[in-house]
Amino acid sequence: MVRSTKSAKTPRSVQSPAASSSKELPFPQDGFADNSVELPSSESEDEGMDHEGFAGPSSKVVKPLTPEGLAAFNAEIARTGVVYISRIPPGMRPEKVRHLMTHYGEVGRVYLQKEDPKTTYLRRKYTTDKKPHFTEGWVEFKDKKVARTVAAMLNAQPIGGKKGTRWRDDVWTMTYLPKFKWNMLTEQIAHEAAARTAKLRVEITQSRSEQNEYLRNVELARIVDKRNEKRKEKGLEPLQLKEKREKRPPVDDDSREKRKKRPRVDDDARNTQLQDVLGSIF
């Protein structure tokens, strides 16, 4: 007799305290009130970015934050410099950019902006290139002096590499961004995303109102056609749809007061002025 064995239940994944507090702010806005908080890492700080175009340190470092540590962290951020690349060679990914830039200095984070979705759709539809393409990018160096030197040295220079490599003859187009930090980039990306969302919401609302207006007109035309058929049977004239007049914008109180303040000239005074003018000419 064989006994039925029950399958062992798999233990649930236990979330670590570091993972549970990954979305917390590095320190309170009113000051550092907590003695043990998480330093801002690349994943928690860059949530608004597209992760496919991001390359940076992924390990989260949790340390007790003291005033001395906070000052050291701010000094480290102040020493960083950002280089802007206005053109990314086709097919080059963030990992490759990071690998090429590490030859010249210590690199912090790299972010590449993906091309427009419409352009991606057309390229994948009519060409054989299915890989993601990027249009522009930002590279963070740990030392802003190195960033300035790298931008001045590599701008308008070929990427180079071994003979036969894909991007050997491509040219770098980059510049150093003075007084620009990585948090400014994340704020700019979040603002652009919010602007696109708002624009899309307005377009959807406008399209929906136009569709409702069209359906209303179709239903009204159907009702008028039915009534015209009945009136035709009775020998009456058909009904005609009246065109809606555009509403004029409301007049402000200031413009009304200006109209009231205009002095009205009588016809007699106007004729005398005209005769005086004609008399002076002739």
Rosetta constraint file for C-alpha pairs under 8 A:
AtomPair CA 15 CA 19 HARMONIC 6.43 0.50
AtomPair CA 15 CA 20 HARMONIC 6.58 0.50
AtomPair CA 16 CA 20 HARMONIC 6.30 0.50
AtomPair CA 17 CA 21 HARMONIC 6.29 0.50
AtomPair CA 18 CA 22 HARMONIC 6.26 0.50
AtomPair CA 18 CA 38 HARMONIC 7.98 0.50
AtomPair CA 18 CA 62 HARMONIC 7.16 0.50
AtomPair CA 21 CA 38 HARMONIC 7.64 0.50
AtomPair CA 22 CA 38 HARMONIC 7.47 0.50
AtomPair CA 22 CA 44 HARMONIC 6.21 0.50
AtomPair CA 23 CA 44 HARMONIC 5.88 0.50
AtomPair CA 24 CA 38 HARMONIC 7.47 0.50
AtomPair CA 25 CA 38 HARMONIC 7.61 0.50
AtomPair CA 25 CA 40 HARMONIC 7.62 0.50
AtomPair CA 26 CA 37 HARMONIC 6.24 0.50
AtomPair CA 26 CA 38 HARMONIC 5.48 0.50
AtomPair CA 26 CA 39 HARMONIC 5.32 0.50
AtomPair CA 26 CA 40 HARMONIC 5.57 0.50
AtomPair CA 27 CA 31 HARMONIC 6.73 0.50
AtomPair CA 27 CA 32 HARMONIC 5.27 0.50
AtomPair CA 27 CA 33 HARMONIC 7.50 0.50
AtomPair CA 27 CA 34 HARMONIC 7.42 0.50
AtomPair CA 27 CA 37 HARMONIC 6.85 0.50
AtomPair CA 28 CA 32 HARMONIC 5.58 0.50
AtomPair CA 28 CA 33 HARMONIC 6.68 0.50
AtomPair CA 28 CA 34 HARMONIC 7.96 0.50
AtomPair CA 32 CA 67 HARMONIC 7.99 0.50
AtomPair CA 35 CA 64 HARMONIC 5.97 0.50
AtomPair CA 35 CA 65 HARMONIC 5.79 0.50
AtomPair CA 35 CA 66 HARMONIC 6.57 0.50
AtomPair CA 36 CA 63 HARMONIC 6.81 0.50
AtomPair CA 36 CA 64 HARMONIC 4.38 0.50
AtomPair CA 36 CA 65 HARMONIC 5.78 0.50
AtomPair CA 37 CA 62 HARMONIC 7.14 0.50
AtomPair CA 37 CA 63 HARMONIC 7.01 0.50
AtomPair CA 37 CA 64 HARMONIC 6.18 0.50
AtomPair CA 37 CA 65 HARMONIC 6.16 0.50
AtomPair CA 38 CA 61 HARMONIC 7.24 0.50
AtomPair CA 38 CA 62 HARMONIC 5.02 0.50
AtomPair CA 38 CA 63 HARMONIC 6.48 0.50
AtomPair CA 38 CA 64 HARMONIC 7.66 0.50
AtomPair CA 38 CA 65 HARMONIC 7.64 0.50
AtomPair CA 39 CA 61 HARMONIC 6.66 0.50
AtomPair CA 39 CA 62 HARMONIC 6.16 0.50
AtomPair CA 39 CA 63 HARMONIC 6.99 0.50
AtomPair CA 39 CA 65 HARMONIC 7.54 0.50
AtomPair CA 40 CA 44 HARMONIC 6.56 0.50
AtomPair CA 40 CA 45 HARMONIC 6.14 0.50
AtomPair CA 41 CA 45 HARMONIC 6.02 0.50
AtomPair CA 41 CA 58 HARMONIC 7.73 0.50
AtomPair CA 41 CA 59 HARMONIC 7.80 0.50
AtomPair CA 41 CA 60 HARMONIC 5.88 0.50
AtomPair CA 41 CA 61 HARMONIC 7.18 0.50
AtomPair CA 42 CA 46 HARMONIC 5.86 0.50
AtomPair CA 42 CA 56 HARMONIC 6.77 0.50
AtomPair CA 42 CA 57 HARMONIC 6.40 0.50
AtomPair CA 42 CA 58 HARMONIC 6.42 0.50
AtomPair CA 42 CA 60 HARMONIC 7.97 0.50
AtomPair CA 42 CA 109 HARMONIC 7.79 0.50
AtomPair CA 43 CA 47 HARMONIC 6.24 0.50
AtomPair CA 43 CA 58 HARMONIC 6.67 0.50
AtomPair CA 45 CA 186 HARMONIC 7.94 0.50
AtomPair CA 46 CA 186 HARMONIC 6.46 0.50
AtomPair CA 48 CA 186 HARMONIC 6.86 0.50
AtomPair CA 48 CA 189 HARMONIC 7.04 0.50
AtomPair CA 48 CA 190 HARMONIC 5.95 0.50
AtomPair CA 49 CA 53 HARMONIC 7.84 0.50
AtomPair CA 49 CA 54 HARMONIC 7.36 0.50
AtomPair CA 49 CA 186 HARMONIC 7.14 0.50
AtomPair CA 49 CA 189 HARMONIC 7.07 0.50
AtomPair CA 49 CA 190 HARMONIC 7.96 0.50
AtomPair CA 50 CA 54 HARMONIC 6.65 0.50
AtomPair CA 50 CA 113 HARMONIC 7.91 0.50
AtomPair CA 51 CA 55 HARMONIC 7.96 0.50
AtomPair CA 53 CA 93 HARMONIC 7.30 0.50
AtomPair CA 53 CA 94 HARMONIC 5.91 0.50
AtomPair CA 53 CA 111 HARMONIC 5.46 0.50
AtomPair CA 53 CA 112 HARMONIC 4.77 0.50
AtomPair CA 53 CA 113 HARMONIC 6.29 0.50
AtomPair CA 53 CA 114 HARMONIC 6.82 0.50
AtomPair CA 53 CA 134 HARMONIC 7.87 0.50
AtomPair CA 54 CA 94 HARMONIC 6.27 0.50
AtomPair CA 54 CA 109 HARMONIC 7.57 0.50
AtomPair CA 54 CA 110 HARMONIC 5.80 0.50
AtomPair CA 54 CA 111 HARMONIC 4.51 0.50
AtomPair CA 54 CA 112 HARMONIC 6.47 0.50
AtomPair CA 55 CA 94 HARMONIC 5.63 0.50
AtomPair CA 55 CA 95 HARMONIC 6.00 0.50
AtomPair CA 55 CA 98 HARMONIC 7.25 0.50
AtomPair CA 55 CA 109 HARMONIC 6.02 0.50
AtomPair CA 55 CA 110 HARMONIC 5.07 0.50
AtomPair CA 55 CA 111 HARMONIC 6.34 0.50
AtomPair CA 56 CA 108 HARMONIC 6.28 0.50
AtomPair CA 56 CA 109 HARMONIC 4.43 0.50
AtomPair CA 56 CA 110 HARMONIC 6.10 0.50
AtomPair CA 57 CA 108 HARMONIC 7.33 0.50
AtomPair CA 57 CA 109 HARMONIC 7.12 0.50
AtomPair CA 65 CA 69 HARMONIC 5.69 0.50
AtomPair CA 65 CA 70 HARMONIC 6.37 0.50
AtomPair CA 66 CA 70 HARMONIC 6.08 0.50
AtomPair CA 67 CA 71 HARMONIC 6.16 0.50
AtomPair CA 68 CA 72 HARMONIC 6.19 0.50
AtomPair CA 69 CA 73 HARMONIC 6.05 0.50
AtomPair CA 70 CA 74 HARMONIC 6.19 0.50
AtomPair CA 71 CA 75 HARMONIC 6.14 0.50
AtomPair CA 72 CA 76 HARMONIC 6.15 0.50
AtomPair CA 73 CA 77 HARMONIC 6.30 0.50
AtomPair CA 74 CA 78 HARMONIC 6.13 0.50
AtomPair CA 75 CA 79 HARMONIC 6.30 0.50
AtomPair CA 76 CA 80 HARMONIC 6.70 0.50
AtomPair CA 76 CA 142 HARMONIC 7.76 0.50
AtomPair CA 77 CA 181 HARMONIC 7.75 0.50
AtomPair CA 78 CA 181 HARMONIC 7.99 0.50
AtomPair CA 79 CA 142 HARMONIC 6.55 0.50
AtomPair CA 79 CA 143 HARMONIC 5.43 0.50
AtomPair CA 79 CA 144 HARMONIC 5.88 0.50
AtomPair CA 80 CA 140 HARMONIC 6.79 0.50
AtomPair CA 80 CA 141 HARMONIC 5.65 0.50
AtomPair CA 80 CA 142 HARMONIC 4.52 0.50
AtomPair CA 80 CA 143 HARMONIC 4.84 0.50
AtomPair CA 80 CA 144 HARMONIC 4.96 0.50
AtomPair CA 80 CA 181 HARMONIC 7.31 0.50
AtomPair CA 81 CA 140 HARMONIC 5.76 0.50
AtomPair CA 81 CA 141 HARMONIC 5.31 0.50
AtomPair CA 81 CA 142 HARMONIC 6.59 0.50
AtomPair CA 81 CA 143 HARMONIC 6.00 0.50
AtomPair CA 81 CA 144 HARMONIC 3.87 0.50
AtomPair CA 81 CA 145 HARMONIC 7.48 0.50
AtomPair CA 81 CA 146 HARMONIC 7.99 0.50
AtomPair CA 81 CA 147 HARMONIC 5.67 0.50
AtomPair CA 81 CA 148 HARMONIC 7.63 0.50
AtomPair CA 81 CA 176 HARMONIC 7.78 0.50
AtomPair CA 81 CA 177 HARMONIC 7.38 0.50
AtomPair CA 81 CA 178 HARMONIC 7.43 0.50
AtomPair CA 81 CA 179 HARMONIC 7.84 0.50
AtomPair CA 81 CA 180 HARMONIC 7.02 0.50
AtomPair CA 81 CA 181 HARMONIC 6.75 0.50
AtomPair CA 82 CA 138 HARMONIC 6.54 0.50
AtomPair CA 82 CA 139 HARMONIC 5.57 0.50
AtomPair CA 82 CA 140 HARMONIC 4.47 0.50
AtomPair CA 82 CA 141 HARMONIC 6.18 0.50
AtomPair CA 82 CA 144 HARMONIC 7.23 0.50
AtomPair CA 82 CA 147 HARMONIC 6.55 0.50
AtomPair CA 82 CA 176 HARMONIC 6.37 0.50
AtomPair CA 82 CA 177 HARMONIC 5.82 0.50
AtomPair CA 82 CA 178 HARMONIC 7.75 0.50
AtomPair CA 82 CA 180 HARMONIC 6.45 0.50
AtomPair CA 82 CA 181 HARMONIC 6.54 0.50
AtomPair CA 82 CA 182 HARMONIC 7.25 0.50
AtomPair CA 83 CA 138 HARMONIC 5.67 0.50
AtomPair CA 83 CA 139 HARMONIC 5.17 0.50
AtomPair CA 83 CA 140 HARMONIC 6.44 0.50
AtomPair CA 83 CA 141 HARMONIC 7.79 0.50
AtomPair CA 83 CA 147 HARMONIC 6.24 0.50
AtomPair CA 83 CA 148 HARMONIC 7.63 0.50
AtomPair CA 83 CA 151 HARMONIC 6.60 0.50
AtomPair CA 83 CA 174 HARMONIC 6.72 0.50
AtomPair CA 83 CA 175 HARMONIC 5.76 0.50
AtomPair CA 83 CA 176 HARMONIC 4.57 0.50
AtomPair CA 83 CA 177 HARMONIC 5.88 0.50
AtomPair CA 84 CA 136 HARMONIC 7.72 0.50
AtomPair CA 84 CA 137 HARMONIC 6.00 0.50
AtomPair CA 84 CA 138 HARMONIC 4.70 0.50
AtomPair CA 84 CA 139 HARMONIC 6.60 0.50
AtomPair CA 84 CA 174 HARMONIC 5.41 0.50
AtomPair CA 84 CA 175 HARMONIC 5.39 0.50
AtomPair CA 84 CA 176 HARMONIC 6.20 0.50
AtomPair CA 84 CA 177 HARMONIC 6.72 0.50
AtomPair CA 85 CA 136 HARMONIC 5.65 0.50
AtomPair CA 85 CA 137 HARMONIC 5.04 0.50
AtomPair CA 85 CA 138 HARMONIC 6.07 0.50
AtomPair CA 85 CA 139 HARMONIC 7.88 0.50
AtomPair CA 85 CA 172 HARMONIC 7.49 0.50
AtomPair CA 85 CA 173 HARMONIC 5.74 0.50
AtomPair CA 85 CA 174 HARMONIC 4.22 0.50
AtomPair CA 85 CA 175 HARMONIC 6.68 0.50
AtomPair CA 86 CA 135 HARMONIC 7.27 0.50
AtomPair CA 86 CA 136 HARMONIC 4.87 0.50
AtomPair CA 86 CA 137 HARMONIC 6.68 0.50
AtomPair CA 86 CA 173 HARMONIC 5.80 0.50
AtomPair CA 86 CA 174 HARMONIC 5.99 0.50
AtomPair CA 87 CA 135 HARMONIC 5.62 0.50
AtomPair CA 87 CA 136 HARMONIC 5.08 0.50
AtomPair CA 87 CA 137 HARMONIC 7.53 0.50
AtomPair CA 87 CA 172 HARMONIC 7.45 0.50
AtomPair CA 87 CA 173 HARMONIC 6.13 0.50
AtomPair CA 87 CA 174 HARMONIC 7.90 0.50
AtomPair CA 88 CA 92 HARMONIC 6.75 0.50
AtomPair CA 88 CA 134 HARMONIC 5.99 0.50
AtomPair CA 88 CA 135 HARMONIC 5.36 0.50
AtomPair CA 88 CA 136 HARMONIC 5.57 0.50
AtomPair CA 88 CA 137 HARMONIC 7.07 0.50
AtomPair CA 89 CA 134 HARMONIC 7.80 0.50
AtomPair CA 89 CA 167 HARMONIC 7.09 0.50
AtomPair CA 89 CA 170 HARMONIC 6.84 0.50
AtomPair CA 90 CA 133 HARMONIC 5.73 0.50
AtomPair CA 90 CA 134 HARMONIC 7.05 0.50
AtomPair CA 91 CA 131 HARMONIC 6.50 0.50
AtomPair CA 91 CA 132 HARMONIC 6.59 0.50
AtomPair CA 91 CA 133 HARMONIC 5.42 0.50
AtomPair CA 91 CA 134 HARMONIC 7.51 0.50
AtomPair CA 92 CA 96 HARMONIC 6.35 0.50
AtomPair CA 92 CA 97 HARMONIC 7.18 0.50
AtomPair CA 92 CA 133 HARMONIC 7.21 0.50
AtomPair CA 92 CA 134 HARMONIC 7.47 0.50
AtomPair CA 93 CA 97 HARMONIC 6.56 0.50
AtomPair CA 93 CA 112 HARMONIC 7.87 0.50
AtomPair CA 93 CA 133 HARMONIC 7.81 0.50
AtomPair CA 93 CA 134 HARMONIC 7.59 0.50
AtomPair CA 94 CA 98 HARMONIC 6.10 0.50
AtomPair CA 94 CA 110 HARMONIC 6.42 0.50
AtomPair CA 94 CA 111 HARMONIC 6.64 0.50
AtomPair CA 94 CA 112 HARMONIC 6.29 0.50
AtomPair CA 95 CA 99 HARMONIC 6.10 0.50
AtomPair CA 96 CA 100 HARMONIC 6.21 0.50
AtomPair CA 97 CA 101 HARMONIC 6.12 0.50
AtomPair CA 97 CA 110 HARMONIC 7.70 0.50
AtomPair CA 98 CA 102 HARMONIC 6.14 0.50
AtomPair CA 98 CA 107 HARMONIC 7.12 0.50
AtomPair CA 98 CA 110 HARMONIC 6.49 0.50
AtomPair CA 98 CA 139 HARMONIC 7.79 0.50
AtomPair CA 99 CA 103 HARMONIC 7.29 0.50
AtomPair CA 101 CA 105 HARMONIC 6.89 0.50
AtomPair CA 101 CA 107 HARMONIC 6.96 0.50
AtomPair CA 102 CA 106 HARMONIC 5.77 0.50
AtomPair CA 102 CA 107 HARMONIC 5.90 0.50
AtomPair CA 104 CA 146 HARMONIC 7.71 0.50
AtomPair CA 104 CA 150 HARMONIC 6.93 0.50
AtomPair CA 105 CA 141 HARMONIC 7.03 0.50
AtomPair CA 105 CA 142 HARMONIC 7.90 0.50
AtomPair CA 105 CA 146 HARMONIC 6.50 0.50
AtomPair CA 106 CA 141 HARMONIC 5.92 0.50
AtomPair CA 106 CA 142 HARMONIC 5.78 0.50
AtomPair CA 106 CA 143 HARMONIC 7.61 0.50
AtomPair CA 107 CA 139 HARMONIC 7.28 0.50
AtomPair CA 107 CA 140 HARMONIC 5.86 0.50
AtomPair CA 107 CA 141 HARMONIC 4.48 0.50
AtomPair CA 107 CA 142 HARMONIC 5.96 0.50
AtomPair CA 108 CA 139 HARMONIC 7.52 0.50
AtomPair CA 108 CA 140 HARMONIC 5.14 0.50
AtomPair CA 108 CA 141 HARMONIC 5.48 0.50
AtomPair CA 108 CA 142 HARMONIC 6.00 0.50
AtomPair CA 109 CA 139 HARMONIC 6.10 0.50
AtomPair CA 109 CA 140 HARMONIC 5.20 0.50
AtomPair CA 109 CA 141 HARMONIC 7.63 0.50
AtomPair CA 110 CA 137 HARMONIC 7.34 0.50
AtomPair CA 110 CA 138 HARMONIC 5.80 0.50
AtomPair CA 110 CA 139 HARMONIC 4.60 0.50
AtomPair CA 110 CA 140 HARMONIC 6.28 0.50
AtomPair CA 111 CA 137 HARMONIC 5.54 0.50
AtomPair CA 111 CA 138 HARMONIC 5.36 0.50
AtomPair CA 111 CA 139 HARMONIC 6.66 0.50
AtomPair CA 112 CA 134 HARMONIC 6.08 0.50
AtomPair CA 112 CA 135 HARMONIC 7.25 0.50
AtomPair CA 112 CA 136 HARMONIC 5.72 0.50
AtomPair CA 112 CA 137 HARMONIC 4.06 0.50
AtomPair CA 112 CA 138 HARMONIC 6.46 0.50
AtomPair CA 113 CA 134 HARMONIC 5.48 0.50
AtomPair CA 113 CA 135 HARMONIC 5.86 0.50
AtomPair CA 113 CA 136 HARMONIC 5.42 0.50
AtomPair CA 113 CA 137 HARMONIC 5.91 0.50
AtomPair CA 114 CA 132 HARMONIC 7.44 0.50
AtomPair CA 114 CA 133 HARMONIC 6.12 0.50
AtomPair CA 114 CA 134 HARMONIC 4.27 0.50
AtomPair CA 114 CA 135 HARMONIC 6.02 0.50
AtomPair CA 114 CA 136 HARMONIC 7.73 0.50
AtomPair CA 115 CA 119 HARMONIC 6.88 0.50
AtomPair CA 115 CA 120 HARMONIC 6.69 0.50
AtomPair CA 115 CA 133 HARMONIC 6.05 0.50
AtomPair CA 115 CA 134 HARMONIC 5.21 0.50
AtomPair CA 115 CA 135 HARMONIC 5.48 0.50
AtomPair CA 116 CA 120 HARMONIC 6.28 0.50
AtomPair CA 117 CA 121 HARMONIC 6.12 0.50
AtomPair CA 118 CA 122 HARMONIC 6.30 0.50
AtomPair CA 119 CA 123 HARMONIC 6.03 0.50
AtomPair CA 120 CA 124 HARMONIC 6.08 0.50
AtomPair CA 120 CA 132 HARMONIC 7.69 0.50
AtomPair CA 120 CA 133 HARMONIC 7.77 0.50
AtomPair CA 121 CA 125 HARMONIC 6.03 0.50
AtomPair CA 122 CA 126 HARMONIC 6.10 0.50
AtomPair CA 123 CA 127 HARMONIC 5.49 0.50
AtomPair CA 123 CA 129 HARMONIC 7.12 0.50
AtomPair CA 123 CA 130 HARMONIC 7.74 0.50
AtomPair CA 124 CA 128 HARMONIC 6.51 0.50
AtomPair CA 124 CA 129 HARMONIC 6.09 0.50
AtomPair CA 124 CA 130 HARMONIC 5.31 0.50
AtomPair CA 140 CA 147 HARMONIC 7.76 0.50
AtomPair CA 140 CA 182 HARMONIC 7.30 0.50
AtomPair CA 141 CA 146 HARMONIC 7.09 0.50
AtomPair CA 141 CA 147 HARMONIC 5.75 0.50
AtomPair CA 143 CA 147 HARMONIC 6.45 0.50
AtomPair CA 144 CA 148 HARMONIC 6.11 0.50
AtomPair CA 145 CA 149 HARMONIC 6.21 0.50
AtomPair CA 146 CA 150 HARMONIC 6.00 0.50
AtomPair CA 147 CA 151 HARMONIC 6.16 0.50
AtomPair CA 147 CA 176 HARMONIC 6.66 0.50
AtomPair CA 148 CA 152 HARMONIC 6.27 0.50
AtomPair CA 148 CA 175 HARMONIC 7.96 0.50
AtomPair CA 148 CA 176 HARMONIC 5.46 0.50
AtomPair CA 149 CA 153 HARMONIC 6.01 0.50
AtomPair CA 150 CA 154 HARMONIC 5.90 0.50
AtomPair CA 151 CA 155 HARMONIC 5.73 0.50
AtomPair CA 151 CA 174 HARMONIC 5.83 0.50
AtomPair CA 151 CA 175 HARMONIC 5.17 0.50
AtomPair CA 151 CA 176 HARMONIC 5.62 0.50
AtomPair CA 152 CA 175 HARMONIC 7.12 0.50
AtomPair CA 152 CA 176 HARMONIC 7.76 0.50
AtomPair CA 153 CA 157 HARMONIC 7.82 0.50
AtomPair CA 154 CA 158 HARMONIC 7.82 0.50
AtomPair CA 154 CA 172 HARMONIC 6.29 0.50
AtomPair CA 154 CA 173 HARMONIC 7.82 0.50
AtomPair CA 154 CA 174 HARMONIC 7.44 0.50
AtomPair CA 155 CA 171 HARMONIC 7.87 0.50
AtomPair CA 155 CA 172 HARMONIC 5.41 0.50
AtomPair CA 155 CA 173 HARMONIC 5.13 0.50
AtomPair CA 155 CA 174 HARMONIC 5.29 0.50
AtomPair CA 155 CA 175 HARMONIC 6.98 0.50
AtomPair CA 156 CA 171 HARMONIC 5.78 0.50
AtomPair CA 156 CA 172 HARMONIC 5.36 0.50
AtomPair CA 156 CA 173 HARMONIC 5.56 0.50
AtomPair CA 156 CA 174 HARMONIC 7.83 0.50
AtomPair CA 157 CA 171 HARMONIC 5.32 0.50
AtomPair CA 157 CA 172 HARMONIC 5.62 0.50
AtomPair CA 157 CA 173 HARMONIC 7.90 0.50
AtomPair CA 158 CA 168 HARMONIC 6.88 0.50
AtomPair CA 158 CA 169 HARMONIC 5.70 0.50
AtomPair CA 158 CA 170 HARMONIC 5.46 0.50
AtomPair CA 158 CA 171 HARMONIC 4.16 0.50
AtomPair CA 158 CA 172 HARMONIC 6.15 0.50
AtomPair CA 159 CA 167 HARMONIC 6.53 0.50
AtomPair CA 159 CA 168 HARMONIC 5.55 0.50
AtomPair CA 159 CA 169 HARMONIC 6.48 0.50
AtomPair CA 159 CA 170 HARMONIC 5.73 0.50
AtomPair CA 159 CA 171 HARMONIC 5.65 0.50
AtomPair CA 159 CA 172 HARMONIC 6.29 0.50
AtomPair CA 160 CA 167 HARMONIC 7.10 0.50
AtomPair CA 160 CA 168 HARMONIC 4.26 0.50
AtomPair CA 160 CA 169 HARMONIC 6.33 0.50
AtomPair CA 160 CA 170 HARMONIC 7.67 0.50
AtomPair CA 161 CA 165 HARMONIC 6.71 0.50
AtomPair CA 161 CA 167 HARMONIC 7.84 0.50
AtomPair CA 161 CA 168 HARMONIC 5.51 0.50
AtomPair CA 162 CA 168 HARMONIC 7.14 0.50
AtomPair CA 163 CA 168 HARMONIC 7.11 0.50
AtomPair CA 164 CA 168 HARMONIC 7.17 0.50
AtomPair CA 180 CA 184 HARMONIC 6.79 0.50
AtomPair CA 181 CA 185 HARMONIC 7.06 0.50
AtomPair CA 182 CA 186 HARMONIC 6.62 0.50
AtomPair CA 183 CA 187 HARMONIC 6.23 0.50
AtomPair CA 184 CA 188 HARMONIC 6.12 0.50
AtomPair CA 185 CA 189 HARMONIC 6.19 0.50
AtomPair CA 186 CA 190 HARMONIC 6.13 0.50
AtomPair CA 187 CA 191 HARMONIC 6.11 0.50
AtomPair CA 188 CA 192 HARMONIC 6.18 0.50
AtomPair CA 189 CA 193 HARMONIC 6.12 0.50
AtomPair CA 190 CA 194 HARMONIC 6.19 0.50
AtomPair CA 191 CA 195 HARMONIC 6.15 0.50
AtomPair CA 192 CA 196 HARMONIC 6.17 0.50
AtomPair CA 193 CA 197 HARMONIC 6.18 0.50
AtomPair CA 194 CA 198 HARMONIC 6.14 0.50
AtomPair CA 195 CA 199 HARMONIC 6.12 0.50
AtomPair CA 196 CA 200 HARMONIC 6.06 0.50
AtomPair CA 197 CA 201 HARMONIC 6.11 0.50
AtomPair CA 198 CA 202 HARMONIC 6.27 0.50
AtomPair CA 199 CA 203 HARMONIC 6.24 0.50
AtomPair CA 200 CA 204 HARMONIC 6.12 0.50
AtomPair CA 201 CA 205 HARMONIC 6.18 0.50
AtomPair CA 202 CA 206 HARMONIC 6.13 0.50
AtomPair CA 203 CA 207 HARMONIC 6.05 0.50
AtomPair CA 204 CA 208 HARMONIC 6.04 0.50
AtomPair CA 205 CA 209 HARMONIC 6.23 0.50
AtomPair CA 206 CA 210 HARMONIC 6.23 0.50
AtomPair CA 207 CA 211 HARMONIC 6.14 0.50
AtomPair CA 208 CA 212 HARMONIC 6.18 0.50
AtomPair CA 209 CA 213 HARMONIC 6.13 0.50
AtomPair CA 210 CA 214 HARMONIC 6.16 0.50
AtomPair CA 211 CA 215 HARMONIC 6.22 0.50
AtomPair CA 212 CA 216 HARMONIC 6.08 0.50
AtomPair CA 213 CA 217 HARMONIC 6.20 0.50
AtomPair CA 214 CA 218 HARMONIC 6.23 0.50
AtomPair CA 215 CA 219 HARMONIC 6.19 0.50
AtomPair CA 216 CA 220 HARMONIC 6.12 0.50
AtomPair CA 217 CA 221 HARMONIC 6.05 0.50
AtomPair CA 218 CA 222 HARMONIC 6.26 0.50
AtomPair CA 219 CA 223 HARMONIC 6.33 0.50
AtomPair CA 220 CA 224 HARMONIC 6.20 0.50
AtomPair CA 221 CA 225 HARMONIC 6.13 0.50
AtomPair CA 222 CA 226 HARMONIC 6.41 0.50
AtomPair CA 223 CA 227 HARMONIC 6.36 0.50
AtomPair CA 224 CA 228 HARMONIC 6.04 0.50
AtomPair CA 224 CA 239 HARMONIC 7.02 0.50
AtomPair CA 225 CA 229 HARMONIC 6.26 0.50
AtomPair CA 226 CA 230 HARMONIC 6.55 0.50
AtomPair CA 227 CA 231 HARMONIC 6.14 0.50
AtomPair CA 227 CA 239 HARMONIC 7.84 0.50
AtomPair CA 228 CA 232 HARMONIC 5.92 0.50
AtomPair CA 228 CA 237 HARMONIC 7.90 0.50
AtomPair CA 228 CA 238 HARMONIC 5.04 0.50
AtomPair CA 228 CA 239 HARMONIC 6.25 0.50
AtomPair CA 229 CA 233 HARMONIC 6.37 0.50
AtomPair CA 230 CA 234 HARMONIC 6.47 0.50
AtomPair CA 231 CA 235 HARMONIC 6.06 0.50
AtomPair CA 231 CA 236 HARMONIC 4.98 0.50
AtomPair CA 231 CA 237 HARMONIC 6.68 0.50
AtomPair CA 231 CA 238 HARMONIC 6.42 0.50
AtomPair CA 232 CA 236 HARMONIC 5.65 0.50
AtomPair CA 232 CA 237 HARMONIC 6.91 0.50
AtomPair CA 232 CA 238 HARMONIC 6.90 0.50
AtomPair CA 251 CA 255 HARMONIC 6.77 0.50
AtomPair CA 251 CA 256 HARMONIC 7.10 0.50
AtomPair CA 252 CA 256 HARMONIC 6.52 0.50
AtomPair CA 253 CA 257 HARMONIC 6.23 0.50
AtomPair CA 254 CA 258 HARMONIC 6.26 0.50
AtomPair CA 255 CA 259 HARMONIC 6.25 0.50
AtomPair CA 256 CA 260 HARMONIC 6.31 0.50
AtomPair CA 257 CA 261 HARMONIC 6.13 0.50
AtomPair CA 258 CA 262 HARMONIC 6.45 0.50
AtomPair CA 265 CA 269 HARMONIC 6.59 0.50
AtomPair CA 265 CA 270 HARMONIC 6.60 0.50
AtomPair CA 266 CA 270 HARMONIC 6.23 0.50
AtomPair CA 267 CA 271 HARMONIC 6.16 0.50
AtomPair CA 268 CA 272 HARMONIC 6.25 0.50
AtomPair CA 269 CA 273 HARMONIC 6.20 0.50
AtomPair CA 270 CA 274 HARMONIC 6.23 0.50
AtomPair CA 271 CA 275 HARMONIC 6.17 0.50
AtomPair CA 272 CA 276 HARMONIC 6.17 0.50
AtomPair CA 273 CA 277 HARMONIC 6.27 0.50
AtomPair CA 274 CA 278 HARMONIC 6.21 0.50
AtomPair CA 275 CA 279 HARMONIC 5.94 0.50
AtomPair CA 276 CA 280 HARMONIC 6.19 0.50
AtomPair CA 277 CA 281 HARMONIC 6.38 0.50
AtomPair CA 278 CA 282 HARMONIC 6.14 0.50
